[in-house]
Amino acid sequence: MFDVVISGGRVLDGTGAPPFRADVAVRGDRIAAVGRLGEARAATVIDAAGRLVAPGFVDCHAHGDAVVFDREVQRAALRQGVTTFVLGQDGLSFAPGSAATVAYASRYFAAVNGALGEGPLTVGELLARYDRAVALNTAYLIPHGTVRYDVMGPSPDAASRAELAAMLRHVERGLSEGAVGLSTGLEYLPGRYATAEELAALCAPLGGLPYVTHMRAYGAAAGAGMAEVMEIAGRSGAAVHVSHLHGPADVLLPLVEEALAKDVDLTFDTYPYLRGSTILAMVVLPPSVPGAEPDRALEMLESGELDGWWPTLDAFWPRLTVSHAPGLEWAEGLTMVAAAERAGVTPAEFCRRLLVETRLEAGCVSARPDEGPEGEESVRRVLRHPAHTGGSDGIYVGGHPHPRGFGAFARFLGRHVRELGDWTWEQAAVHLAAHPARRFGLADRGLLRAGFAADVVVFDPDTVADAATYEAPRTLATGVGDVLVSGVPVLTAGELTGATPGRALRPS
């Protein structure tokens, strides 16, 4: 007798093998059998005839740190077959840190991660909050920027020997409490102030777990960012994972191949869209503005010290859309130009007001310069690389977020497998489940095999598709009907069951 049997489907087991007809039986939180199970009895039987059965997908880059408790965020992920979020991205999240550090991370990254509550908070305490409290699994990266702020505050100085030792203790404790790697955000603050030497030293305890980096440069300038990645890997011997690798394929892919040729253990994630999303302050303010000191930054914005800077952005305004504007919600979904017109001011002045009135908490969606057929072809070439793993970079904060959190994984399947043929179905299961599970040390996930954790997605290959758009970004994906997390049905006929079996995952 089994708890669940998924019968009559075609199985994508995550090994890269073509789909094969089989039943999947679950007992407790484990897969008990995969094969022709005939008249096997179970408390719950899911008819998967005409559908594909795959290991649950691992979103290698998700900003659900605070909002994963929101049922609508859980539904958005599960409707795409995502059963695990890897959190703690871009070097900024809520642990480990003092009350002041948690407050800083909450404020600085409010448009990305949301707000979780008050500190102090350890990695172990944060994982305990997630465990069995939500419908999907969570894994957590130690965020370097949070660690640096906890030790050094907003200081731009190089770390002293004592400060580096204190940061290293944070990393070692976080790993002992269950973190799956170390992340950096080298365009954010205070991570921007770190040297390659500092980061390599903090990678020393990783022991095979990845150094995950939002590089210092992307797009056409990705060579500079990748050179630093290779330096850190060379100094530390760490495995490395590049977050949201985007830009021209003719620039990016040779850099990936160069790293692999130098024996760097490199993987990366990328999402299937040509626009990005982040905090507005990061993309519009010059490096001279100390964003890690919000009061000083606001003083500079209000004083007119930046009057000479704003004209340099004139060509940039049409590419920006307001995603999150607390107190100015009417502007969410409007381009910076359209919002400025409605307010009766220039785009530069509206942007300045937006930053001041939201106290730097505004978020934006930004179009890439290569948006169009050439950029689309680059995305396709990059995601076909065998070192690619799936990541949405999903941000769920704000009235008009980027659609990637609601559609990236369904878009991988519907557009890039069914419509364009960039992957086969079996390759999709490797890119989206097996490969990322291995990368983050989740040894008992990512495959449909007896003894593995029963994270399972059942989807219709003919109808799976993203429906979220830049105009309607919160529209749910279609085609994923049934999902199990740790053996428990969490999505049935496309709707949440109310169960919260999601585990806070630790390396195994």
BELHUHU-V490831 format. One record per helix or strand. SS is the DSSP state (H for helix, E for strand). FROM is the first residue (numbers start at 1). LEN is the number of residues. If there is no record, write none. Layout:
[[SS:FROM:LEN] [SS:FROM:LEN]]
//
This chain:
[[E:2:11] [E:20:8] [E:30:6] [E:42:6] [E:52:4] [E:57:3] [E:62:2] [H:67:3] [H:71:8] [E:82:6] [H:89:3] [E:97:1] [H:99:10] [H:110:4] [E:121:1] [H:123:8] [E:137:4] [E:142:2] [H:144:9] [H:161:16] [E:181:5] [H:191:3] [H:196:11] [E:210:5] [H:219:18] [E:239:4] [H:249:13] [E:266:5] [E:275:5] [H:280:5] [H:294:10] [H:307:7] [H:317:3] [E:320:5] [H:329:3] [E:335:1] [H:336:8] [H:347:11] [E:363:5] [H:373:11] [E:388:3] [E:394:2] [H:404:16] [H:425:15] [E:453:1] [E:456:4] [E:465:1] [E:478:1] [E:480:6] [E:488:5] [E:495:2] [E:504:1]]
//
